[in-house]
Each structure stands twice: as structure tokens, then as C-alpha cells.
Amino acid sequence: MIVTAVPPGAALRSGDGELHSIAWSDAPAYTSEPELVPPTGPLCVVHRDEHCVVVEKPAYLPTENTERIKDSVRARVEALLGADADVRIPHRLDWETSGLLVLALGSEAMRSLSMQFASRTVRKSYVADVVGAPPARLGTVRLPLSSDPDRRPRQRVDFGASGKPAVTEWAVERSTPHASRLVLRPETGRRHQLRMHCLALGCPIAGDGLGGGTAHAEAQEAGPARHRLHLHAAELGFTHPVSGEPLHFRSSPPF
């Protein structure tokens, strides 16, 4: 990812009201491509009914099949539920990110869940291990993002017409001199938003390959040893798409 189009004097406002300038880097913030082999083993289903399914997606399993990877959360849920299952995807997790993901079953559930995500009423939080520490114990990053046309699928900070609003709240859960664990709550859902916003805070997510980001990634997935991105969707709360019942799920990070 290349961070560009940042006006002079750009700053972040922390929870204590202080302004912090941003130090930018032109180094890539994209992990080296691992072996294109999704993790083996059954998909962990944490909730299932006739209208929706909530699963724990492992790192390196795409939400949907890709051109090179013919295995995904969708494919595994369809195999679990049978050929007649009408599986639909109201949101996604990046293939390197693990954690909670909800899938709709049928058009009615899909419409309800899509509206909840669009209206930002879904409660989401992520756990991230980062290298270093942010400038304060808590705060909010507001930096617009857009796709970098010259370096797809990378993103860039973009204050121009093509930049889309991106907002992330952060809080430090614990910290050492060299690394921190953050709780991240995105108000928006831009591609690679959490990676870019942690990078802007000066503390890249461990395993993200920028500025020492790989130095703290010691966890390994099952199968061939490989470092992983230390980003996990740890909390997901939404209204059941048919009954209206509030549902809330938590998942502990595997790193």
C-alpha cells in the first residue's frame, strides 16, 4: 500500500484532544503471498438457523472463491448445508484476517443484513497486535481511502474526490515497549481500512510487512509454517434478520 495525497500538516486527533502529526512511508504494507493453500480442517460454526449462519473464518481462507483458490467460506457452508442452500454474503473479511463472519440464507435475510451493515448498526470489533504503540491510549482515525490504480489491490489515503470516508476507533488493551494489543472498532468498512489506519498511527499490524510489521508475527497456522496477519474479527453483533432478536458473538484471537 502506498500512502499518498496527504496534505501538509495532516494530523490525527486522539481521545485526549491532542493532535498528532502523521509520519508516512513509501514502503509496501502488504504481506508476502503465502502458499495458495487454504487451511485444512472443518469450518467452525458458532451459530446456525434457517436464516443465517455465523462462522469463525480462519486466516488464509477467502470469503469467496478466487481465481486461484477454489475453496472459501461460501463453498464450505454450501457443502455443509447442501445443494439447495441459498447462501449469500452480506460482508467480507480479508483472506488474511480471521474471525467472525455472518452469512445470510435467502433473499429476505440478505436484505435485512445488508441494510444493517449499510446503516452501520452492526457492532464490530477487531483485535490487532501491532508493532510499537499508537500516540495515545484511545482515539479515532479519520482518513479517507481509495484504491491505488497503479498498485491494485493496494489502497491509499486520498483526500481527493475519489477518497471515501474511513473511520476507525482504537483503544490500547495492553502494551510493552515494542508491541501493543489494540481493540479496533471500524465505523466504516473500506478495504484494508484497519491496516491503513494502524499504519497511519505509526504502529503497523504485526505480520503486515511494513516497518518491522513481520518481526512480531510469531504465530503459525496449521500446516506449512507461515507467519500470519495478527488481525482477528473478535466481536459481531446484529439483529436477527427475521425474528428481530439481538444476537451477539465473541471470538478469541488465535494468536
Disulfide bonds with the S-S distance in Angstrom:
none
